[in-house]
Amino acid sequence: MPYGQGRGCGGGHGEGRGGGGRAGRGSLLEPAVLAALTTATSHGYDLRAAVEDLTRGFLVVDPGGLYRALRRMEDDGLMVSTWTEGEHGPQRRTYRITEDGREALGLWSARLSSQRAALDGILHAIDRVNGRDHPSSTSADPDSATKQEERDDATR
């Protein structure tokens, strides 16, 4: 099934299972895992740490939930796994992102950028009410900051 026509970023029957369709922390797991796999293949334990690092501690995944998500993502064709010999113990699965996974990550990028823009708008409104200046996550990008200022001016 082509990505976006079932689970994950595109919605569908996977919504509400910790995939892309559910709001909240679970909706970050899939893009965080895929992003971590763009730099190197990885074992589940290392992916768990990478997800925590990428989300700056916002998403701390229990091992059982992570392995269920990894199996689902592999079933969806977003990654593949192979068994490798452990250096000091049993075999371990090594995960690698696929081309479909890279495509899905592109879709996630667009979706998360839209969510960030929406959240920034909400936070700006809350901060105006509270008399504070909200440090926009887009302020590092001068073009984005200018566009945000134009939107702010248009709402006044």
C-alpha positions as CSV (number, residue, x, y, z in Angstrom):
1,M,0.0,0.0,0.0
2,P,1.5,3.4,-0.9
3,Y,2.5,5.5,2.0
4,G,-0.2,8.0,3.1
5,Q,-3.1,5.7,2.1
6,G,-3.3,3.9,5.4
7,R,-1.4,4.4,8.5
8,G,0.9,7.2,9.6
9,C,1.1,10.6,8.2
10,G,-1.6,10.2,5.7
11,G,-4.2,9.1,8.2
12,G,-6.5,6.1,7.7
13,H,-6.9,2.9,9.7
14,G,-3.8,3.4,11.8
15,E,-5.1,6.6,13.4
16,G,-5.2,6.5,17.2
17,R,-2.6,3.7,17.5
18,G,0.4,5.9,18.1
19,G,1.0,6.5,14.4
20,G,0.7,9.7,12.6
21,G,-3.0,10.2,12.9
22,R,-3.1,10.8,16.7
23,A,-2.4,14.0,18.3
24,G,0.1,14.1,21.2
25,R,3.3,12.4,21.9
26,G,2.5,9.1,20.1
27,S,2.2,11.0,16.8
28,L,5.9,12.0,17.0
29,L,7.2,8.4,17.3
30,E,7.1,7.5,13.6
31,P,8.8,10.6,12.3
32,A,11.4,10.6,15.1
33,V,12.3,7.0,14.4
34,L,12.5,7.6,10.6
35,A,14.6,10.7,11.2
36,A,17.0,8.8,13.4
37,L,17.4,6.1,10.8
38,T,18.4,8.7,8.1
39,T,21.9,9.0,9.7
40,A,22.7,5.3,10.3
41,T,21.2,1.8,10.7
42,S,20.3,1.2,14.3
43,H,19.2,-1.3,17.0
44,G,16.0,-0.8,18.9
45,Y,17.8,0.2,22.1
46,D,19.8,2.9,20.3
47,L,16.6,4.1,18.5
48,R,14.9,4.6,21.8
49,A,17.8,6.9,23.0
50,A,17.8,8.7,19.6
51,V,14.1,9.4,19.8
52,E,14.5,10.8,23.3
53,D,17.4,13.0,22.1
54,L,15.6,14.2,18.9
55,T,12.6,15.2,20.9
56,R,14.7,16.8,23.7
57,G,13.2,14.4,26.2
58,F,9.6,15.2,25.3
59,L,9.1,11.7,24.0
60,V,10.3,8.8,26.2
61,V,9.2,5.5,24.7
62,D,8.7,2.3,26.6
63,P,10.5,-0.6,24.9
64,G,7.3,-2.6,24.2
65,G,5.7,0.4,22.5
66,L,8.8,1.1,20.5
67,Y,9.1,-2.5,19.2
68,R,5.4,-2.7,18.3
69,A,5.8,0.6,16.3
70,L,9.0,-0.8,14.6
71,R,7.1,-3.9,13.6
72,R,4.2,-1.9,12.2
73,M,6.6,0.5,10.4
74,E,8.4,-2.5,8.9
75,D,5.0,-4.0,7.8
76,D,4.2,-0.7,6.2
77,G,7.5,-0.8,4.2
78,L,9.1,2.2,5.9
79,M,12.0,0.3,7.2
80,V,13.6,-3.2,7.0
81,S,15.4,-5.1,9.7
82,T,18.0,-7.8,9.6
83,W,19.4,-10.0,12.4
84,T,23.0,-9.3,13.3
85,E,25.3,-11.0,15.8
86,G,25.6,-9.1,19.1
87,E,29.0,-8.2,20.2
88,H,28.4,-9.5,23.8
89,G,25.2,-11.5,23.6
90,P,22.3,-12.7,21.5
91,Q,21.5,-11.6,18.0
92,R,19.8,-8.2,17.6
93,R,17.7,-6.6,14.9
94,T,19.3,-3.8,12.9
95,Y,16.8,-1.4,11.3
96,R,17.4,0.6,8.1
97,I,15.1,3.2,6.5
98,T,13.7,2.4,3.0
99,E,12.9,4.7,0.1
100,D,9.2,4.5,1.2
101,G,10.4,5.6,4.6
102,R,12.2,8.5,3.2
103,E,9.1,9.5,1.2
104,A,7.1,9.2,4.4
105,L,9.6,11.4,6.2
106,G,9.0,14.1,3.6
107,L,5.3,13.9,4.2
108,W,5.9,14.1,7.9
109,S,8.1,17.2,7.4
110,A,5.3,19.0,5.7
111,R,2.8,18.0,8.3
112,L,5.0,18.8,11.3
113,S,5.9,22.2,9.8
114,S,2.2,23.0,9.5
115,Q,1.6,21.9,13.1
116,R,4.5,24.1,14.2
117,A,3.1,27.1,12.4
118,A,-0.3,26.5,14.0
119,L,1.2,26.0,17.5
120,D,3.3,29.2,17.1
121,G,0.1,31.1,16.2
122,I,-1.6,29.8,19.3
123,L,1.4,30.5,21.5
124,H,1.7,34.1,20.1
125,A,-2.0,34.7,20.9
126,I,-1.6,33.3,24.5
127,D,1.6,35.3,25.1
128,R,-0.1,38.6,23.8
129,V,-2.9,38.0,26.4
130,N,-0.2,37.5,29.1
131,G,1.9,40.4,28.0
132,R,4.9,38.3,27.0
133,D,6.8,38.0,23.7
134,H,6.8,34.5,22.4
135,P,10.2,33.3,21.1
136,S,9.0,31.8,17.8
137,S,10.6,28.5,16.7
138,T,10.8,30.1,13.3
139,S,12.8,33.1,14.5
140,A,16.1,31.5,13.4
141,D,14.8,31.8,9.8
142,P,14.7,35.5,8.8
143,D,12.2,34.9,6.0
144,S,9.9,33.0,8.4
145,A,10.2,35.7,11.0
146,T,9.2,38.3,8.4
147,K,6.2,36.3,7.3
148,Q,5.2,35.9,10.9
149,E,5.4,39.6,11.5
150,E,3.3,40.2,8.4
151,R,0.7,37.8,9.7
152,D,0.7,39.5,13.1
153,D,0.3,42.9,11.4
154,A,-2.6,41.6,9.4
155,T,-4.4,40.4,12.5
156,R,-4.2,43.8,14.3
